[in-house]
Amino acid sequence: MIPEKMTAAVLHGPKELKIEQVDVPSCGSGEVLVEVAANGLCHTDVTYYEAKIPEKMRVYPLILGHEAAGTVVKLGDGVTGLSLGDNVLMPPVYGCGNCPMCKAGLDNLCQTSNMLGGNRHGAYAQYVAIPSRFAFKMNKSVDMQKACVAADAVSTTFYALKERLGIKPGDSVAVFGAGGLGLAALNVARELGAEKLYAVDIRDESLAQAAKLGAITVNSKGMEKVFKELKKMSGDGIRLAMDCIGYGSTIAEAFNTVKMGGDVAVIGFTLDNVELRAGNFMGLQKRVGGSWGCPTRLFPEIVKLLESGGIEFDVLISKYYDLPDVEQAFIDLEAGKITGRAVIRIKH
């Protein structure tokens, strides 16, 4: 039986997070009500918590959480293709469906998109309502308290590797930053056919996890010109690189790392200026571009990857918290006490 009230983590202002009882969301036409199992903890959650976003983007009160999985417990009018009891993965961002970007299959770039825990209530709550076409069914064999991190960390890196970088079997890939996003990138790259993986970070514990995924690791702490070390190690064989940190310096290192004809995807957010040698764009035919989230059309492929067992969640996830402890999880993430991803479990 669905209750009238639910427990949720509600943000009322900068760093004003309260665990409180709120109304269970209504399930409108074409929507499903999902009983949330768990959320991955993303640094974006902390960005909203600390109000490190433009003032015009701040919405209060706001239930945070955007990396979620759960079980369908109610169907709105007109819903087809889903049944009560289905386990689903929910994308953090989904588009309007009508604008040019959405019609081009790029609803991740929709200018009127919905973001769970961003411009609409998210999933640090016992229940969330979402349009049924954006609830992607998973086999019961998939552990939702682990698979939730695929909603963002895995999907973002999957899109970047498959479409923005065009990974090919046999490629060598360098990943800068072996946190939650970087570990997901290494895991996905391996599953998409990368032959050699390189992981760069300044934390030995993060690099130890990367090594479990088969990566050759480089601790760059205090190192100048990391790209020279990577070129030496690889015989200048790295075609693809990903910045999963968000520093101007690491983006430049990634650009210098890839060989002639190489490509770089920028996934980590930064406001830094980046200095790149212009001649390398033309003379070496290198490319660098951003990659934002993941179009929802790719989620069925991501679900298949989860169902195949291709994602090593025990490497990606290092800590679990319960919903009442979400603020402590934010503090631990900022203090560098979390290796990889943490998960916020939702009890019922």
N, C-alpha and C positions, 0 to 999 in steps of 0.2 A: 504493500500500500504506500502510495506517495504522500508524504506529509505536506502540511501547509507551509512549514518553516524549515529552513536548512541552515547549516553552519557555513560561513564564508569568511574569507580574509578580505576585508573592505578597506580601501585606501580613502581617507577623508581629507588628505592634504599631504604635503611633503613630509615623509617619515611618520605620518599619522595612520598607522595600520592597526585595525581592530579586528579581532575574531568575534563575530557576533551572529545573532540569529536574524535572518532576512527571509523574505517571501521566496518560495520556490518559483522560478520563472514559469510563466505560462507557455503553453505549447501551441503556437499559431498554425494556421493552415500551411501545409507544406513543410512543417518543422517536425523534429523529433526532440523529446526530452531525454537527456542522457544522464544516467547516474555515474558520476565521475569516479574513476578508480584511482587515478594518480596524475600528477603533472611533473614534467621535467622542470628543473630550476634553470632559467636562462638569465644571463646578465641583463637582458632587456627588462626583465621584471624589476631588477634593482634600479635601473635607469628611471623607470616610472616611479618607483618608491621614493627615490631621492629627488624627483622632479628635475632631472637633468635632460629635459625635453623642452621645446618651445612652449611658452605660456599658453598659446592658442590651442595646443594639443592636450592640455591638462583637463581631465574630466573627473569630477568628484561628486558624489562618492563613486568609487570604481572597484569592482571585484577584479583582482589581478589574476594572472595565470593564462598561458596560451599554448602550452605544450602538453596536450591531454589525450587520454583514452578513457573509454567507459562503456557502459551497457545501455542500450535503448530500453527505456521503461514506459514510454508513451509515444503514440503516433498521432500527429496532427491530421486534419482532413486532407485527403488527396495524396497521402504518402504511399508510394509503391517502392518495391525493391528492398525494403527493410522490414524486419519483424521484431516483435517484443523479445528481448533477451539477446539480440545480436550485439556482439562486441564491435566497437568502432574506434577508428582513429580519426581525429578532427584536425584539419589544417588550422594554423594560427591566423591566417589571413585568407579571406575569400572575397571575390569581386562581385560587382553588380550584375554581370552577365550581359549587359547591353552596350557598354561603351566600346570604342575601337580596340582597346587593349584586351578586354575580355573576349571579344569576338575573334581576336588574333591568337587566342590561347594563352594570353599573358595576363591572367587576372591577378597575378602577384603585383602588377603595376597599375591596377585599377585606381584611379584617383579618388573614387568614393568607396574604397574597399572597407570591409569590416575587419577589425583586428580584435580577437579575444583578449581581454585584459588591456586593451589599448583605447579604442573609442567605443567599446561596448563591454558589458560585463563578461568576465572571463571564467576560468575553470578552477581557481582556488576556492572551490565550493563543492557542495555535495551533488549539485545538479547544474546543468547548463542546457539551454535550448539552442538549437542550431538548424538551419535549413537541411532537410534530409539529403539533398544532393551533395552536401559537404560532409556527410558522415560515412566513412568508408569502412565497410564490413571486413572484419578479420576472423580467421579461424579461431576456435576456442583454445587451440593449442598455444596461441601467442599470449605470453604473460603481459597483461596490461600495465602492471606496475613497473615493468621495464620498457615495454614498447612505447610508452607515452613519449619518450625522448625522441622517437622517430618523427613525431609530428613537426618538429622544427630542426633539431640538430642533424638528423639523418636526411630529411627532405631537402633542406637547404644545400647540403653538400652534394646530394644526388643530382639536383638540378644544375649546380655549378659544374660538376664533373661531366655529366652527360651532354648537356646542351651548350653551356657557356664555354667550356673548354674542349668539348668534343673528344673525350678520352677514347683511346683505341687500345685493343689488346696488345700487350707488350710495352706500353708506355712506362716511362719513369716519372714519378710524381714527387715533388717536394712540398711539404706542408709546414708552414711557419706558424707555430703555436700548437701545442699538444694538449690543450684543454678539452672541454666537452666537444666543441665544434671541430677542433683539429683531429681528435681521436675518431670522431664520426667520419671525417673526410678520409682518413687513412683506411678505415674499415670499408667504406663504400668504394674507394679507389681500387682496393684489392678485389672486391666482388665484381667490379666492372672490368677487370682484366689487367690492371697495372702489374707490370713485372717486377719493378723495384720501387720501394717507398723510402722516402727520407723524411725524418721528423726533426724540426729545429725548435728548441725551447731552452729556457734557463733553469728549469726545475727538473732535477734528476727523477723525482717521483713520477712526473708526467711522461718523461722519456722512457721510463721503465714500462709504463703502460703501452706506449707506442711500440716498444720492442715486442710486446706480446702479440701485436698485430703484424709483425714481420718487418717493421721499419728499421732502417739503419738510422741511428740517432746521432744528433750533434747538439751538445750543450754550448750555446753561443754566449754564455755569460762572460763579459769582458773581451769578447772576440771582435776584432775589426774585420770587415770585409768577409762576412760569412760565405758569400757566394764563391769566393776563391777556394775555400775548403770543400764546398759541395761540388764544384767543377772538378777538383782534383779527385775526390772520392768516386765520382760517377764517370770520369773520363769525358766530361762535358756531354753527358748523355741525358740530361733532364729536360724533357720537352714541356712539362706542365708544372706550374707552381700555384699554390694557394696561400693567400694571406688570411689567416683565421684569428688574427690578433687585433689589427686595427691601429697600426703605427705607421707613420710615413716612412720610417727607416726600414721596417720589415717589408713594406711594399717595394721599396727600392731594391732591397736585397733579393726579393723574389724575382723582380724584373731582370736583375743582373745574373741571376742563377740560371735561368732557362737558356737553352742553346739557340742557335740560329733557327728561326721559324717557330720559336716557342711561344706559349700562351700563359698568361697569368690571370687568375680570378681573384678579385678583392672581395672578401666576405666580411671581414672585420670592419666595423664602423669607426671612422676617425674624421676629425676636422683638420688634421695635419696637412700642411703642404707637402707635396712629394716631388723631389727633384730627380728627373730621369733624363738621360742623354738622348736628345731627339734623334740623333743619327742612327741609334739602334733600332728605332721604329722602321726606318726605311732600309738602311744598310744591312741590318740583320733580320728584318721582317718579323720583329717581335710584336706581340699585341698584349695589351693589358685592359681589362674591363671589369666592371662591377657585376655582382650577382646578388639579387635581392630575393630572399625567400624561395618559394617554389610554386609554380602554377599548379592549381588543384588537379588538372588533367593528368599529372604524373603520379598522383597518390595511389591509384590501383597498382602501378608498378612497384611503388615503395612497399605496399602491403604484401605483394608477392615476395619481395626480398625478405621481409620479416618472417613470413610463413615458411620460407626455405631454410631459415636458421642461419642466414648469412651475416647477421649482425651480432657481434659478441658483446652483449649488454653488460656482462660481468667485467669487461674491460672498460667500457664507456662509463659505467655508473660506479661511484665509490661510496656514496652516502645516501641514507634514507632518513627523512624527517616526517613527522606527522603534521597535519595542517596547523594545529595550535603553535607549532614551533617554526612556522615559516619565516618569521622575522629573524630568528636566530640563524636560519639558513642563509638569509641575505647577508648577515654580518659575517658569517663564516666564509661565504663566497668572496666578499670584498677583502677579507683578511688573508686570502690565499690558502684556506684550510680545506678546500675541496679540490680533489684531483679528478678531472673529467667532469661528468655530470652528477648532480644530486637529484633526487626524486622526492617530491612531496606526496605522501600517501594520504588519501581521503578515506576516513573511516565512516561507516554507516551503522 
